[in-house]
């Protein structure tokens, strides 16, 4: 079991760099609406895993985001644990349905029980989230691939 701690404002710069390397969206990371957790290497103190979610305005939907593992640790099951952790925290906060964007990792998300979804449905359910707003404003929404899962 991976040891995850709630990210603080002082972690955001390092989280941003970690997620930039993983080619994940950085919008809103410092927002109180984005809930993030990290795991640090005990020897080096460096972040090697992140996970999180952002809730819809009514709290019934969660946008799973920032699920990333250091490249050398991929395929070890840590990613599955991170995804489940984020979903469990979202459920505790009242979410009934999880959503996410992923153009590259569909097979991974299918292992966790996600199915393909309509991007417009995701955008409607999570219109107030930073990622949806960014993708809408930049025109990226039409190029995204959406996934969903009942919680």
C-alpha positions in Angstrom: 0.0 0.0 0.0 1.4 3.4 -1.0 1.7 6.1 1.6 -0.2 9.2 0.3 -0.4 12.6 2.0 -2.6 15.5 1.2 -0.7 18.0 -0.9 -0.2 21.5 0.5 0.4 24.9 -1.2 4.1 24.4 -0.7 4.0 21.2 -2.8 2.3 22.8 -5.9 5.5 23.8 -7.7 7.0 20.3 -7.4 3.7 18.7 -8.3 3.4 20.9 -11.4 6.8 19.9 -12.6 6.1 16.2 -11.9 2.8 16.4 -13.9 4.4 18.4 -16.7 6.9 15.6 -17.2 4.0 13.1 -17.2 2.3 15.3 -19.8 -0.8 15.9 -17.7 -2.9 19.0 -17.3 -1.7 21.6 -14.8 -4.7 24.0 -14.7 -6.1 24.8 -11.2 -3.6 22.7 -9.3 -3.4 25.3 -6.5 -7.2 25.8 -6.3 -9.0 24.6 -3.1 -11.4 22.9 -5.4 -8.7 20.5 -6.7 -7.9 17.8 -4.1 -4.4 16.3 -4.5 -2.4 13.7 -2.7 1.3 12.9 -3.2 3.7 10.2 -2.3 7.4 11.0 -1.7 10.4 8.7 -1.9 11.6 8.1 1.7 15.3 8.4 0.7 15.2 11.4 -1.7 12.1 13.2 -0.7 11.1 13.5 -4.3 7.5 13.0 -5.4 7.0 9.7 -7.3 3.2 9.5 -7.4 0.3 11.9 -7.4 -3.5 11.5 -7.5 -6.5 13.7 -7.2 -9.9 14.9 -8.2 -12.0 18.0 -8.7 -15.8 18.0 -7.9 -18.7 19.4 -9.8 -20.5 22.3 -8.4 -23.1 20.1 -6.7 -20.5 17.5 -5.6 -22.2 14.5 -7.3 -19.6 14.2 -10.1 -15.8 13.9 -9.7 -13.2 14.6 -12.4 -10.3 12.2 -11.6 -7.1 13.9 -12.5 -3.3 14.1 -11.8 -3.0 10.3 -11.5 0.7 9.8 -12.3 3.5 7.5 -11.3 7.3 7.9 -11.9 8.1 6.2 -15.2 10.3 3.5 -13.6 7.4 2.4 -11.4 4.7 2.1 -14.0 3.3 -1.4 -14.4 3.7 -2.2 -10.7 0.1 -1.6 -9.6 0.7 1.8 -8.0 -1.4 3.5 -10.7 -4.4 1.3 -10.0 -4.0 2.1 -6.3 -3.8 5.8 -7.0 -6.9 5.7 -9.1 -8.9 3.8 -6.5 -7.7 6.2 -3.8 -8.9 9.2 -5.7 -12.3 7.6 -6.4 -12.7 6.5 -2.7 -12.0 10.1 -1.6 -14.5 11.4 -4.1 -17.1 9.0 -2.9 -16.5 10.1 0.7 -17.1 13.7 -0.5 -20.4 12.7 -2.0 -19.6 11.9 -5.7 -21.8 9.3 -7.4 -20.0 9.3 -10.8 -16.4 9.7 -11.8 -15.2 11.1 -15.1 -11.8 11.7 -16.7 -10.0 12.7 -19.8 -7.5 10.4 -21.3 -6.3 10.1 -24.9 -3.5 7.7 -24.2 -4.4 5.6 -21.2 -7.8 4.1 -22.1 -6.7 0.5 -21.4 -5.5 1.4 -17.9 -8.7 3.2 -17.0 -10.8 0.3 -18.4 -9.0 -2.0 -15.8 -10.4 0.3 -13.1 -13.9 0.0 -14.5 -14.2 3.1 -16.7 -16.0 3.0 -20.0 -15.9 5.4 -22.9 -18.1 8.5 -22.5 -19.3 11.4 -24.5 -16.9 14.4 -24.0 -19.9 16.8 -24.1 -21.6 14.8 -21.3 -18.4 15.1 -19.2 -18.2 18.9 -19.9 -21.8 19.4 -18.9 -21.5 17.4 -15.7 -18.2 19.2 -14.7 -18.6 22.6 -16.4 -17.2 24.4 -13.3 -13.9 22.5 -13.2 -10.6 24.0 -14.2 -9.8 21.3 -16.7 -13.1 21.5 -18.5 -13.0 25.3 -18.6 -9.4 25.2 -20.0 -10.3 22.6 -22.6 -13.4 24.6 -23.7 -11.6 27.9 -23.9 -8.7 26.5 -25.9 -10.7 24.3 -28.2 -9.0 21.2 -26.9 -12.3 19.7 -25.7 -13.1 18.4 -29.2 -9.8 16.5 -29.3 -10.2 14.9 -25.9 -11.4 11.4 -25.0 -13.7 11.0 -22.1 -14.3 8.1 -19.7 -16.8 7.5 -16.9 -17.6 5.2 -14.0 -20.5 4.9 -11.6 -19.1 5.2 -8.0 
